[in-house]
Amino acid sequence: MALGFFYFGGLWLTIRKVTKQGYPPLLVLISFLIRMALVMGVFYVLLTQHWAYMITALASFLIIRQHLLAKWGTPERALSN
């Protein structure tokens, strides 16, 4: 779940900062690369250990996504704050 919080929390912060930056595409690209590298690295390590770990991590990742979406709202809400 911590991995999902890192990924989606980072995405939330990126969306909030994108309107305040001078060159938003660079911010979005760097944020995406950092978040994706960490998530894919952790998923790969879990998959090499046992497939059930990967399934559990993926389920937790999606559960935290739904939780944060319910708590923080839609991306449009992030831009309006």
Jmol script that loads the backbone (N, CA, C; Angstrom):
load data "model"
ATOM      1  N   MET A   1       0.821  -1.196   0.000  1.00  0.00           N
ATOM      2  CA  MET A   1       0.000   0.000   0.000  1.00  0.00           C
ATOM      3  C   MET A   1       0.864   1.258   0.000  1.00  0.00           C
ATOM      4  N   ALA A   2       2.035   1.172   0.626  1.00  0.00           N
ATOM      5  CA  ALA A   2       2.934   2.325   0.639  1.00  0.00           C
ATOM      6  C   ALA A   2       3.373   2.678  -0.781  1.00  0.00           C
ATOM      7  N   LEU A   3       3.555   1.666  -1.607  1.00  0.00           N
ATOM      8  CA  LEU A   3       3.943   1.901  -2.992  1.00  0.00           C
ATOM      9  C   LEU A   3       2.837   2.642  -3.748  1.00  0.00           C
ATOM     10  N   GLY A   4       1.607   2.250  -3.527  1.00  0.00           N
ATOM     11  CA  GLY A   4       0.476   2.942  -4.156  1.00  0.00           C
ATOM     12  C   GLY A   4       0.344   4.369  -3.659  1.00  0.00           C
ATOM     13  N   PHE A   5       0.566   4.562  -2.367  1.00  0.00           N
ATOM     14  CA  PHE A   5       0.501   5.919  -1.828  1.00  0.00           C
ATOM     15  C   PHE A   5       1.598   6.789  -2.422  1.00  0.00           C
ATOM     16  N   PHE A   6       2.807   6.229  -2.586  1.00  0.00           N
ATOM     17  CA  PHE A   6       3.897   6.975  -3.196  1.00  0.00           C
ATOM     18  C   PHE A   6       3.543   7.349  -4.631  1.00  0.00           C
ATOM     19  N   TYR A   7       3.050   6.381  -5.406  1.00  0.00           N
ATOM     20  CA  TYR A   7       2.770   6.626  -6.818  1.00  0.00           C
ATOM     21  C   TYR A   7       1.648   7.648  -6.995  1.00  0.00           C
ATOM     22  N   PHE A   8       0.516   7.390  -6.367  1.00  0.00           N
ATOM     23  CA  PHE A   8      -0.634   8.274  -6.564  1.00  0.00           C
ATOM     24  C   PHE A   8      -0.504   9.589  -5.795  1.00  0.00           C
ATOM     25  N   GLY A   9       0.187   9.569  -4.669  1.00  0.00           N
ATOM     26  CA  GLY A   9       0.471  10.815  -3.970  1.00  0.00           C
ATOM     27  C   GLY A   9       1.403  11.699  -4.785  1.00  0.00           C
ATOM     28  N   GLY A  10       2.395  11.078  -5.413  1.00  0.00           N
ATOM     29  CA  GLY A  10       3.285  11.828  -6.293  1.00  0.00           C
ATOM     30  C   GLY A  10       2.561  12.384  -7.500  1.00  0.00           C
ATOM     31  N   LEU A  11       1.646  11.611  -8.035  1.00  0.00           N
ATOM     32  CA  LEU A  11       0.838  12.084  -9.160  1.00  0.00           C
ATOM     33  C   LEU A  11      -0.022  13.272  -8.736  1.00  0.00           C
ATOM     34  N   TRP A  12      -0.608  13.181  -7.565  1.00  0.00           N
ATOM     35  CA  TRP A  12      -1.439  14.266  -7.041  1.00  0.00           C
ATOM     36  C   TRP A  12      -0.625  15.555  -6.895  1.00  0.00           C
ATOM     37  N   LEU A  13       0.571  15.427  -6.323  1.00  0.00           N
ATOM     38  CA  LEU A  13       1.421  16.605  -6.164  1.00  0.00           C
ATOM     39  C   LEU A  13       1.846  17.180  -7.516  1.00  0.00           C
ATOM     40  N   THR A  14       2.124  16.321  -8.461  1.00  0.00           N
ATOM     41  CA  THR A  14       2.502  16.778  -9.802  1.00  0.00           C
ATOM     42  C   THR A  14       1.364  17.559 -10.448  1.00  0.00           C
ATOM     43  N   ILE A  15       0.159  17.052 -10.345  1.00  0.00           N
ATOM     44  CA  ILE A  15      -0.995  17.738 -10.936  1.00  0.00           C
ATOM     45  C   ILE A  15      -1.191  19.103 -10.290  1.00  0.00           C
ATOM     46  N   ARG A  16      -1.005  19.162  -8.994  1.00  0.00           N
ATOM     47  CA  ARG A  16      -1.174  20.447  -8.302  1.00  0.00           C
ATOM     48  C   ARG A  16      -0.111  21.462  -8.700  1.00  0.00           C
ATOM     49  N   LYS A  17       1.115  21.011  -8.973  1.00  0.00           N
ATOM     50  CA  LYS A  17       2.208  21.922  -9.297  1.00  0.00           C
ATOM     51  C   LYS A  17       2.289  22.255 -10.781  1.00  0.00           C
ATOM     52  N   VAL A  18       1.615  21.494 -11.618  1.00  0.00           N
ATOM     53  CA  VAL A  18       1.766  21.660 -13.062  1.00  0.00           C
ATOM     54  C   VAL A  18       1.320  23.042 -13.536  1.00  0.00           C
ATOM     55  N   THR A  19       0.355  23.641 -12.895  1.00  0.00           N
ATOM     56  CA  THR A  19      -0.112  24.967 -13.309  1.00  0.00           C
ATOM     57  C   THR A  19       0.810  26.079 -12.831  1.00  0.00           C
ATOM     58  N   LYS A  20       1.692  25.774 -11.882  1.00  0.00           N
ATOM     59  CA  LYS A  20       2.570  26.797 -11.316  1.00  0.00           C
ATOM     60  C   LYS A  20       3.973  26.766 -11.906  1.00  0.00           C
ATOM     61  N   GLN A  21       4.262  25.791 -12.761  1.00  0.00           N
ATOM     62  CA  GLN A  21       5.598  25.633 -13.322  1.00  0.00           C
ATOM     63  C   GLN A  21       5.721  26.352 -14.656  1.00  0.00           C
ATOM     64  N   GLY A  22       6.939  26.717 -14.998  1.00  0.00           N
ATOM     65  CA  GLY A  22       7.194  27.405 -16.255  1.00  0.00           C
ATOM     66  C   GLY A  22       7.114  26.471 -17.449  1.00  0.00           C
ATOM     67  N   TYR A  23       7.508  25.195 -17.276  1.00  0.00           N
ATOM     68  CA  TYR A  23       7.486  24.231 -18.359  1.00  0.00           C
ATOM     69  C   TYR A  23       6.874  22.925 -17.854  1.00  0.00           C
ATOM     70  N   PRO A  24       5.535  22.842 -17.815  1.00  0.00           N
ATOM     71  CA  PRO A  24       4.843  21.692 -17.230  1.00  0.00           C
ATOM     72  C   PRO A  24       5.179  20.331 -17.846  1.00  0.00           C
ATOM     73  N   PRO A  25       5.399  20.218 -19.171  1.00  0.00           N
ATOM     74  CA  PRO A  25       5.683  18.878 -19.697  1.00  0.00           C
ATOM     75  C   PRO A  25       6.927  18.236 -19.087  1.00  0.00           C
ATOM     76  N   LEU A  26       7.927  19.032 -18.779  1.00  0.00           N
ATOM     77  CA  LEU A  26       9.135  18.490 -18.166  1.00  0.00           C
ATOM     78  C   LEU A  26       8.845  17.969 -16.758  1.00  0.00           C
ATOM     79  N   LEU A  27       8.068  18.698 -15.999  1.00  0.00           N
ATOM     80  CA  LEU A  27       7.686  18.264 -14.656  1.00  0.00           C
ATOM     81  C   LEU A  27       6.904  16.955 -14.717  1.00  0.00           C
ATOM     82  N   VAL A  28       5.952  16.869 -15.627  1.00  0.00           N
ATOM     83  CA  VAL A  28       5.134  15.661 -15.766  1.00  0.00           C
ATOM     84  C   VAL A  28       6.006  14.474 -16.180  1.00  0.00           C
ATOM     85  N   LEU A  29       6.914  14.685 -17.116  1.00  0.00           N
ATOM     86  CA  LEU A  29       7.783  13.608 -17.581  1.00  0.00           C
ATOM     87  C   LEU A  29       8.708  13.109 -16.478  1.00  0.00           C
ATOM     88  N   ILE A  30       9.351  14.015 -15.772  1.00  0.00           N
ATOM     89  CA  ILE A  30      10.270  13.607 -14.705  1.00  0.00           C
ATOM     90  C   ILE A  30       9.520  12.890 -13.584  1.00  0.00           C
ATOM     91  N   SER A  31       8.368  13.422 -13.215  1.00  0.00           N
ATOM     92  CA  SER A  31       7.558  12.790 -12.181  1.00  0.00           C
ATOM     93  C   SER A  31       7.142  11.381 -12.600  1.00  0.00           C
ATOM     94  N   PHE A  32       6.703  11.238 -13.841  1.00  0.00           N
ATOM     95  CA  PHE A  32       6.281   9.934 -14.343  1.00  0.00           C
ATOM     96  C   PHE A  32       7.435   8.940 -14.325  1.00  0.00           C
ATOM     97  N   LEU A  33       8.585   9.358 -14.795  1.00  0.00           N
ATOM     98  CA  LEU A  33       9.732   8.449 -14.861  1.00  0.00           C
ATOM     99  C   LEU A  33      10.174   7.985 -13.474  1.00  0.00           C
ATOM    100  N   ILE A  34      10.193   8.896 -12.519  1.00  0.00           N
ATOM    101  CA  ILE A  34      10.590   8.527 -11.155  1.00  0.00           C
ATOM    102  C   ILE A  34       9.568   7.574 -10.543  1.00  0.00           C
ATOM    103  N   ARG A  35       8.297   7.935 -10.643  1.00  0.00           N
ATOM    104  CA  ARG A  35       7.252   7.092 -10.055  1.00  0.00           C
ATOM    105  C   ARG A  35       7.203   5.716 -10.720  1.00  0.00           C
ATOM    106  N   MET A  36       7.272   5.676 -12.046  1.00  0.00           N
ATOM    107  CA  MET A  36       7.179   4.410 -12.764  1.00  0.00           C
ATOM    108  C   MET A  36       8.404   3.531 -12.511  1.00  0.00           C
ATOM    109  N   ALA A  37       9.595   4.124 -12.450  1.00  0.00           N
ATOM    110  CA  ALA A  37      10.802   3.338 -12.192  1.00  0.00           C
ATOM    111  C   ALA A  37      10.719   2.644 -10.837  1.00  0.00           C
ATOM    112  N   LEU A  38      10.278   3.364  -9.825  1.00  0.00           N
ATOM    113  CA  LEU A  38      10.174   2.758  -8.500  1.00  0.00           C
ATOM    114  C   LEU A  38       9.113   1.656  -8.470  1.00  0.00           C
ATOM    115  N   VAL A  39       7.941   1.948  -9.012  1.00  0.00           N
ATOM    116  CA  VAL A  39       6.851   0.968  -8.984  1.00  0.00           C
ATOM    117  C   VAL A  39       7.221  -0.282  -9.778  1.00  0.00           C
ATOM    118  N   MET A  40       7.743  -0.116 -10.977  1.00  0.00           N
ATOM    119  CA  MET A  40       8.098  -1.272 -11.791  1.00  0.00           C
ATOM    120  C   MET A  40       9.251  -2.060 -11.165  1.00  0.00           C
ATOM    121  N   GLY A  41      10.178  -1.371 -10.542  1.00  0.00           N
ATOM    122  CA  GLY A  41      11.271  -2.064  -9.867  1.00  0.00           C
ATOM    123  C   GLY A  41      10.777  -2.928  -8.719  1.00  0.00           C
ATOM    124  N   VAL A  42       9.911  -2.370  -7.908  1.00  0.00           N
ATOM    125  CA  VAL A  42       9.367  -3.133  -6.770  1.00  0.00           C
ATOM    126  C   VAL A  42       8.507  -4.291  -7.268  1.00  0.00           C
ATOM    127  N   PHE A  43       7.658  -4.054  -8.264  1.00  0.00           N
ATOM    128  CA  PHE A  43       6.843  -5.138  -8.810  1.00  0.00           C
ATOM    129  C   PHE A  43       7.717  -6.243  -9.402  1.00  0.00           C
ATOM    130  N   TYR A  44       8.805  -5.870 -10.065  1.00  0.00           N
ATOM    131  CA  TYR A  44       9.703  -6.874 -10.637  1.00  0.00           C
ATOM    132  C   TYR A  44      10.343  -7.723  -9.545  1.00  0.00           C
ATOM    133  N   VAL A  45      10.821  -7.076  -8.494  1.00  0.00           N
ATOM    134  CA  VAL A  45      11.440  -7.819  -7.390  1.00  0.00           C
ATOM    135  C   VAL A  45      10.418  -8.764  -6.760  1.00  0.00           C
ATOM    136  N   LEU A  46       9.217  -8.293  -6.566  1.00  0.00           N
ATOM    137  CA  LEU A  46       8.177  -9.153  -5.981  1.00  0.00           C
ATOM    138  C   LEU A  46       7.845 -10.324  -6.899  1.00  0.00           C
ATOM    139  N   LEU A  47       7.815 -10.077  -8.194  1.00  0.00           N
ATOM    140  CA  LEU A  47       7.504 -11.135  -9.147  1.00  0.00           C
ATOM    141  C   LEU A  47       8.601 -12.197  -9.173  1.00  0.00           C
ATOM    142  N   THR A  48       9.845 -11.801  -8.985  1.00  0.00           N
ATOM    143  CA  THR A  48      10.925 -12.791  -8.967  1.00  0.00           C
ATOM    144  C   THR A  48      10.884 -13.651  -7.708  1.00  0.00           C
ATOM    145  N   GLN A  49      10.274 -13.144  -6.650  1.00  0.00           N
ATOM    146  CA  GLN A  49      10.161 -13.916  -5.410  1.00  0.00           C
ATOM    147  C   GLN A  49       9.053 -14.968  -5.530  1.00  0.00           C
ATOM    148  N   HIS A  50       7.852 -14.532  -5.859  1.00  0.00           N
ATOM    149  CA  HIS A  50       6.716 -15.441  -6.035  1.00  0.00           C
ATOM    150  C   HIS A  50       5.586 -14.643  -6.662  1.00  0.00           C
ATOM    151  N   TRP A  51       4.853 -15.271  -7.550  1.00  0.00           N
ATOM    152  CA  TRP A  51       3.788 -14.549  -8.262  1.00  0.00           C
ATOM    153  C   TRP A  51       2.700 -14.066  -7.314  1.00  0.00           C
ATOM    154  N   ALA A  52       2.474 -14.759  -6.197  1.00  0.00           N
ATOM    155  CA  ALA A  52       1.424 -14.347  -5.259  1.00  0.00           C
ATOM    156  C   ALA A  52       1.765 -13.008  -4.604  1.00  0.00           C
ATOM    157  N   TYR A  53       3.053 -12.740  -4.385  1.00  0.00           N
ATOM    158  CA  TYR A  53       3.456 -11.448  -3.833  1.00  0.00           C
ATOM    159  C   TYR A  53       3.099 -10.320  -4.793  1.00  0.00           C
ATOM    160  N   MET A  54       3.309 -10.590  -6.069  1.00  0.00           N
ATOM    161  CA  MET A  54       3.003  -9.592  -7.092  1.00  0.00           C
ATOM    162  C   MET A  54       1.498  -9.321  -7.144  1.00  0.00           C
ATOM    163  N   ILE A  55       0.700 -10.354  -7.095  1.00  0.00           N
ATOM    164  CA  ILE A  55      -0.757 -10.187  -7.121  1.00  0.00           C
ATOM    165  C   ILE A  55      -1.237  -9.418  -5.895  1.00  0.00           C
ATOM    166  N   THR A  56      -0.682  -9.733  -4.737  1.00  0.00           N
ATOM    167  CA  THR A  56      -1.047  -9.035  -3.506  1.00  0.00           C
ATOM    168  C   THR A  56      -0.662  -7.559  -3.582  1.00  0.00           C
ATOM    169  N   ALA A  57       0.539  -7.291  -4.083  1.00  0.00           N
ATOM    170  CA  ALA A  57       0.986  -5.900  -4.212  1.00  0.00           C
ATOM    171  C   ALA A  57       0.127  -5.140  -5.211  1.00  0.00           C
ATOM    172  N   LEU A  58      -0.223  -5.772  -6.317  1.00  0.00           N
ATOM    173  CA  LEU A  58      -1.056  -5.111  -7.312  1.00  0.00           C
ATOM    174  C   LEU A  58      -2.447  -4.818  -6.756  1.00  0.00           C
ATOM    175  N   ALA A  59      -3.015  -5.763  -6.016  1.00  0.00           N
ATOM    176  CA  ALA A  59      -4.326  -5.537  -5.405  1.00  0.00           C
ATOM    177  C   ALA A  59      -4.255  -4.388  -4.399  1.00  0.00           C
ATOM    178  N   SER A  60      -3.213  -4.357  -3.583  1.00  0.00           N
ATOM    179  CA  SER A  60      -3.050  -3.268  -2.619  1.00  0.00           C
ATOM    180  C   SER A  60      -2.877  -1.929  -3.321  1.00  0.00           C
ATOM    181  N   PHE A  61      -2.136  -1.941  -4.422  1.00  0.00           N
ATOM    182  CA  PHE A  61      -1.915  -0.741  -5.228  1.00  0.00           C
ATOM    183  C   PHE A  61      -3.249  -0.179  -5.719  1.00  0.00           C
ATOM    184  N   LEU A  62      -4.119  -1.039  -6.204  1.00  0.00           N
ATOM    185  CA  LEU A  62      -5.418  -0.600  -6.713  1.00  0.00           C
ATOM    186  C   LEU A  62      -6.368  -0.187  -5.587  1.00  0.00           C
ATOM    187  N   ILE A  63      -6.275  -0.858  -4.454  1.00  0.00           N
ATOM    188  CA  ILE A  63      -7.108  -0.488  -3.301  1.00  0.00           C
ATOM    189  C   ILE A  63      -6.741   0.907  -2.813  1.00  0.00           C
ATOM    190  N   ILE A  64      -5.446   1.195  -2.705  1.00  0.00           N
ATOM    191  CA  ILE A  64      -5.039   2.522  -2.236  1.00  0.00           C
ATOM    192  C   ILE A  64      -5.436   3.579  -3.250  1.00  0.00           C
ATOM    193  N   ARG A  65      -5.427   3.238  -4.547  1.00  0.00           N
ATOM    194  CA  ARG A  65      -5.880   4.188  -5.570  1.00  0.00           C
ATOM    195  C   ARG A  65      -7.333   4.580  -5.320  1.00  0.00           C
ATOM    196  N   GLN A  66      -8.179   3.598  -5.088  1.00  0.00           N
ATOM    197  CA  GLN A  66      -9.594   3.877  -4.830  1.00  0.00           C
ATOM    198  C   GLN A  66      -9.771   4.677  -3.544  1.00  0.00           C
ATOM    199  N   HIS A  67      -8.998   4.349  -2.535  1.00  0.00           N
ATOM    200  CA  HIS A  67      -9.079   5.065  -1.259  1.00  0.00           C
ATOM    201  C   HIS A  67      -8.694   6.537  -1.431  1.00  0.00           C
ATOM    202  N   LEU A  68      -7.581   6.777  -2.131  1.00  0.00           N
ATOM    203  CA  LEU A  68      -7.129   8.154  -2.325  1.00  0.00           C
ATOM    204  C   LEU A  68      -8.074   8.929  -3.234  1.00  0.00           C
ATOM    205  N   LEU A  69      -8.645   8.264  -4.217  1.00  0.00           N
ATOM    206  CA  LEU A  69      -9.612   8.933  -5.082  1.00  0.00           C
ATOM    207  C   LEU A  69     -10.839   9.356  -4.285  1.00  0.00           C
ATOM    208  N   ALA A  70     -11.283   8.502  -3.374  1.00  0.00           N
ATOM    209  CA  ALA A  70     -12.433   8.859  -2.536  1.00  0.00           C
ATOM    210  C   ALA A  70     -12.081   9.977  -1.555  1.00  0.00           C
ATOM    211  N   LYS A  71     -10.842   9.956  -1.070  1.00  0.00           N
ATOM    212  CA  LYS A  71     -10.424  10.950  -0.083  1.00  0.00           C
ATOM    213  C   LYS A  71     -10.111  12.305  -0.715  1.00  0.00           C
ATOM    214  N   TRP A  72      -9.363  12.300  -1.813  1.00  0.00           N
ATOM    215  CA  TRP A  72      -8.893  13.540  -2.429  1.00  0.00           C
ATOM    216  C   TRP A  72      -9.764  14.026  -3.570  1.00  0.00           C
ATOM    217  N   GLY A  73     -10.554  13.167  -4.153  1.00  0.00           N
ATOM    218  CA  GLY A  73     -11.402  13.575  -5.268  1.00  0.00           C
ATOM    219  C   GLY A  73     -10.726  13.384  -6.611  1.00  0.00           C
ATOM    220  N   THR A  74     -11.314  13.974  -7.622  1.00  0.00           N
ATOM    221  CA  THR A  74     -10.857  13.816  -8.996  1.00  0.00           C
ATOM    222  C   THR A  74      -9.689  14.746  -9.308  1.00  0.00           C
ATOM    223  N   PRO A  75      -8.984  14.490 -10.411  1.00  0.00           N
ATOM    224  CA  PRO A  75      -7.899  15.391 -10.808  1.00  0.00           C
ATOM    225  C   PRO A  75      -8.367  16.825 -11.057  1.00  0.00           C
ATOM    226  N   GLU A  76      -9.596  16.991 -11.514  1.00  0.00           N
ATOM    227  CA  GLU A  76     -10.123  18.342 -11.719  1.00  0.00           C
ATOM    228  C   GLU A  76     -10.162  19.104 -10.399  1.00  0.00           C
ATOM    229  N   ARG A  77     -10.449  18.400  -9.334  1.00  0.00           N
ATOM    230  CA  ARG A  77     -10.465  19.031  -8.009  1.00  0.00           C
ATOM    231  C   ARG A  77      -9.062  19.471  -7.599  1.00  0.00           C
ATOM    232  N   ALA A  78      -8.059  18.679  -7.987  1.00  0.00           N
ATOM    233  CA  ALA A  78      -6.675  19.033  -7.659  1.00  0.00           C
ATOM    234  C   ALA A  78      -6.264  20.319  -8.359  1.00  0.00           C
ATOM    235  N   LEU A  79      -6.717  20.509  -9.572  1.00  0.00           N
ATOM    236  CA  LEU A  79      -6.363  21.716 -10.309  1.00  0.00           C
ATOM    237  C   LEU A  79      -7.091  22.945  -9.791  1.00  0.00           C
ATOM    238  N   SER A  80      -8.243  22.745  -9.190  1.00  0.00           N
ATOM    239  CA  SER A  80      -9.011  23.892  -8.708  1.00  0.00           C
ATOM    240  C   SER A  80      -8.529  24.403  -7.349  1.00  0.00           C
ATOM    241  N   ASN A  81      -7.742  23.580  -6.626  1.00  0.00           N
ATOM    242  CA  ASN A  81      -7.252  24.000  -5.297  1.00  0.00           C
ATOM    243  C   ASN A  81      -6.091  24.934  -5.398  1.00  0.00           C
TER     244      ASN A  81
END
end "model"
wireframe off; spacefill off
backbone 0.3
color backbone group
